[in-house]
Amino acid sequence: MKTTKIIAILAISALLCSCGATEKTEFKCVAPMPAAIDVANLQDCMVPATFKLSDFNWEEGSLSMEVSNKDLYDAVEISQLQVGDTLIYDDAPIVIQKIEQTQKGVEINGGQIDEGGCSLMANEGGTYVACHWDTHATYTDLGKAQVPLAKDFIIIDCGEDPNDPSDTIRTDQKRYIENLKGGRDSFFCLNTLVTIEKGKITQINRRWIP
């Protein structure tokens, strides 16, 4: 799991900074904010999720899904970053060599992912969100959860093209999922949000992305 890896990276970074400093300079290591949900006790929340057709147990009325958390950073911590600090980005450490403010947010090491950089975009609530290819956010895997399906749960599903209207499925959800073709019977955290109320899934919402 990414959470365990991040803890290990933070420990290693702290050790390297303390051992390598010849002066009293201290370098920071900034990681995404911790998730506000407990995968073992999902009650009233909306979670990014990854699952496929075979993860539905229609007899039991449940869905087994990989729950994720969008990587958000505290805006104050980002504003205090300096050259030499480390940013945990997409589960890996980036040592900051250059940091620039842009109209959209912050660029680290030029902003090019394939050249050791990254971009952070300003987000609501005093946070920044990490951007990956096609400006998609990065996510941390929190683990698997098997959650009951509410009897009246609905599916809001985007079309195959960006201009297609979304379909709202209120009945025969099993048949709808089973009839999806071309890989559309697989859902990913990048574009799928699952709403859970009182411990049961009430809505699956998939939006169109590039």
N, C-alpha and C positions, 0 to 999 in steps of 0.2 A: 504493500500500500504506500501511496505517496507520502502520507503523514509520517510514517516511520522513517522514510528516506529523508524527509526534510529535517526531522529531529537529528538524525545522524550527521547531515550536512552542516547544520548549525553548530553542532559540537566540534566537528573537524575545523570549521572556519574559525571558531573562537580559539581553538588550540593553536592554529597557524598564526593568527594575529598576535597572540600573547608570546609565542616563541620567536616570531620573526621581527618584532619591533625592537629597534635599537634605541629609540627614544620613547618618550612618554606618550606617543601618538596612539590613539585607540581607534580601531576601525569597527564599524557597525556591520551587522548582517541582518538584512531586512527580509522577512518571509511574508507570504500571504497571511491575511488575518484568519484565525481559526474559524472553523465552521460553527454555525449557531444551532446546528441540529444534531440529534443523537440517532445514528442509524439503527440502533437496537430498540429505539422507542419513537417511531415516527407517528405523530399524532395530528397536529394541525400545522401544515407547512406546504410549501411548493418546492420540489426538488428537481434539478436536472437529472435525467436518468437514461440509462442505456439498457435495451432489452430487445428480444426478438420473438417471433411467433411461438417458438417452442418453450419460452419462459412463462407463457400463460398456462395455468392449471384451471381449465374451465370446470372440471368436476368439483374441485374445492372452492372455486371462485377466488383465485389469488393470482398475483403476478410477482415473479422473482426478478428483481432488477438491480443493476449496479448503480448505486447512488453517488452522485458527484457534487462538488461544491465549486462555484465559480471563484477563481482566484482574484481577490480584491486586496488592495493595499491601503493602509492608513495614509491619508494625504499628508499628515504632519510628518510621518516618518519619511515619506518620499521627498518632501521639501527639504529635509535635513541631510539627504544623501550627498556624499562628497566622493571625490576621486580616491580610490583605495578601499572603499566600502564594498560589500558584497550584497547582491540582490539574488534571492532565490526565485528563479523564473522557470516555469514549466518543469519543476522538479529538479532543476540543475542550478549550480551557483554561477553567477556572472560577476567577475571582479570589475568594478567600474573604472574605466580609463577616461571616459568623457561623458558628461551629462549635460543635456541641452533642453531648455524649455521651448515648446512649440505652441502653436495656436490650439492644438488638440490635446496636448498633455506634455509628456516627457519622453525624450529619446535617450537611450543608454547606448554608449559605444557606437553611435551612428544610426542605431535603430534597425540595422539589417540582421535578421535572425541567423542567416547562414554565415555571417561574419562576426559572430560573437556578441551581437547587440540585441536590443529589444525595444519595444515601444509600450508606453503606458498611456491610456486615455483617461481624461477626467471623467469621473462617475458621480452619481448622486450620493448624498449622505456623507460627504467628506472622505471619499475614497477614490482610488484609481483602479482601473481594470487592466490586466495584462492582455496584450493583443498578439495573436498568432497570425498565421497566413490568412489572407482574405479578411483581416481584422476580426477574426473569430477570437473570443476570449479563451484563455487556458483554464483548465479544470483540474481539481485534485480528486482522485477516487477515494471515497470514504468507506466503501465496502458494499456487500450485497445485503439486500433486505427482501423478505417475502411478505407482501402486504395484501390483505384481503381487498377484493373489489366490491365496491358498493353495488347493490342490485341495479341502481339506476345511474351508474357511472356513464359519462359521455366521452366521446372521442371528437376532438376538433382537429381535423387533419388538413394540411395544406395540399394544394395540387402539385403536379409535377413541374409546372412552369410558374415563374414568379407572378404572373398576372392571373393565374387561376384562382377562383374563390375557394375559400376553405369549406370543407364539408363538416357538418355537425351530425354525428352518429349517436342517436339516442336509443335505438333498438337494434337487435341482431348484431351486436358488436363482434361477437365471435365470428360470424360469417364475413363481416367486413374485413377483419384482420386476416382471415384465412384466404380471402380473395385478392389481397394486395400482391402485385407482381413486380418484377424487376428490382428486387432487393428492398422494396418499400415495406416489407414485413419486418424490417430491422429499424429500430429507433435508436437515436444517439443523443448524448447529453448536450451536444452542440445546438440542437434545435428542438429538444423535447423536454417539456416541463410536466411533471406529474403533481396534481393537487391531492393532498391527503387531508381528510377531515375526520376527526374522532377515530383515527387509526385505520380508516378505509379510503381507498382510492375513489375519488369522485369525478376526476377529470384527467384525461391524457390530451395534451395540447402540443401538436407538432407544427412548427412554422417553417416556411420555405427559407433556405439559405443557399448561397452559391456552392 
